[in-house]
Amino acid sequence: MNGPSFPTNLDAQVEAARQTRVDDLRLTENSSDKVFDLIVKTAAHYFNAPIVLISILDQQRQWFKAKIGISRAETARQDAFCNYTIQTRQIMEVLDSLADPRFESNALVLNPPHIRYYAGAPLITIDGLGLGSLCIIDTKPRPALSPQERTMLEHMRDMVMARIDSLRIDSFVDEPSGLYNRTRLQMDVGESLKDGKRVMAVAADMQSLPFLNDVIKTLGYTFTNDLMLAMRDRFFEVLPDGATLYKISPTRFAFILLGENRRNAPALLKRILKCFKTPIDCKGIPVQSDLALGVLDLGPEDTSSNDLLRLIVSAADDARRRKVGIAWHDPILDSAQLRAFKLLSSLAHTLQSGNEFWLAFQPRMNLRTGKCNSVEALLRWNHPTLGSISPGEFIPLAEKTALIKPLGRWVLAEAVRQQAAWRSEGLKLQIGINVSAEDLQDTEFVAELERLIEKEMISPSDLGLEFTESAIIRNGEDTRRVLQRISHLGLEMAIDDFGTGYSNWAYLRQLPASTVKLDQSFVSEVESDVKAKQLLRTVITAAKGLGYKTVVEGIETQEQLQLVREWGCDEVQGYLIAKPMNASSLISWLEIFDATDIV
């Protein structure tokens, strides 16, 4: 009985354009407007109507931008009389809804507010898009409006549209700069494409955000705003006629090029870069801009501009990162960024459940005894649609966000749980856990480590922590304090990927680490390169001389193994010994492992 009551033959493109306009105008935002409220009060008084609404149609809902006589702020769109009103393009009247086949079973007729009479004047934009209606409603049937009443309802509807147009202007302007904003940019590009024109959109990133923050902290917001205005004026000097300038973020402008301006774009973009090489004077202080331009060329076949901002800003970021000044949109780069975004979104979800993560364990072999007494825990991720994701891809992404901490906590908890399970089975095997720079700056990490050890009733010596040189250099004093607390618990600590960072022996000697793990880059060319061989031997000898236990990673051949053994290396790790494997496979491997097969 309460099925769809609105027309089902709406043109998909028109509906998409209509919805985009509603979104652009922000008409469904939950905010009141005094002008709208005054119009519905006047209409209620003039028409002696118990209910008057300014109705806006969203994809699924009918929203009441202003209302009298009804408490609810919205209804399902399928029940909206206004669906018919925006199709008629003129005042639509329903004198008695129960006598009208279109509405006799409508939910708003059979249930509160029990609509019996309806008259709606459609809210139509200048380009023919129906946004909703101004409607008067009664709970009992009424006679048809007189010609004078119809004219008055149309006048009031025109007042609503005039107010919408004024709000549109407000919503399209960046107040500090007086320029059109990013919403207007998207609309202008979309309308040009709809008209069959080719459009070149350019994002101009003026400064990096860290620089802008430094300016704000040093000289204040007023100076920063004046600086952006000075940059705006510099653009006015170099942009050709017909190229509209927009302000799309605190540090970014944008402009679009059409026709001849678009065809001359390469020369124009170079002139813009050259123009901004000269420092900008702001309040007597010269400021050097760091301009990066991101360019996207669109044709009529690109019917949607929804991704416009993301693509041009991404191209500008690419130009700054590569220090090339100008970068055109690269679909391959965009695909990689979309994948990165999808991974981060999935990562956040997976951390809630944890059922896509698992730990692999790679054995370390003691070169003196030929036994495996320790393993390194390595995080693995099986994505439900993307398959196996390399930690080399998702961990650097996590390190740029707040996700790295909960990710590290998951690894810690799972490693401790696995250690407890092995201990209960009588297996004595130390687990090495990689920790991030964020972990080593967080005193809560130590508290969580202590809690897990106590909860699972394992010995601290059952665990080892591995951290890189870069992780300990970033916040030296704070990191050292955290490491000292961990050392007092009794965990073995290793400096991972040694030799790829700062390698400051004097500083590293101040840390409570007993092991250095030499990165596989030391080993990869040791069989063919004399200098590589000398370097690896020197580092092993130096580490041994300073009292460190040495572990060489990336051992893949017999010759590599023999060389590091001769030079006094304590332990090795690599595919020659074993690849990373899950916990059950590791147990099976340990049962058959025989070092003589390798040596």
Secondary structure, 3 states (H helix, E strand, C coil): CCCCCCCCCCCHHHHHHHHHHHHHHCCCCCCCCHHHHHHHHHHHHHHCCCEEEEEEECCCEEEEEEEECCCCCEEEHHHCCHHHHHHHCCCEEECCHHHCCCCCCCHHHHCCCCCCEEEEEEEECCCCCEEEEEEEEECCCCCCCCHHHHHHHHHHHHHHHHHHHHHHHHHCEECCCCEECHHHHHHHHHHHHHCCCCEEEEEEECCCHHHHHHHHHHHHHHHHHHHHHHHHHHHHHHCCCCCCEEEEECCEEEEEECHHHHHCHHHHHHHHHHHCCCCEEECCEEECCCCEEEEEEECCCCCCCCCHHHHHHHHHHHHHHHCCCEEECCHHHHHHHHHHHHHHHHHHHHHHHCCCEEEEEEEEEECCCCCEEEEEEEEEEEECCCEEECHHHHHHHHHCCCCHHHHHHHHHHHHHHHHHHHHHCCCCCEEEEECCCCHHHCHHHHHHHHHHHHHHCCCHHHEEEEEEHHHHHCCHHHHHHHHHHHHHHCCEEEEEEECCCCCCHHHHCCCCCCEEEECHHHCCCCCCCHHHHHHHHHHHHHHHHCCCEEEEECCCCHHHHHHHHHCCCCEEECCCCCCCECHHHHHHHHHHCCHHHCC
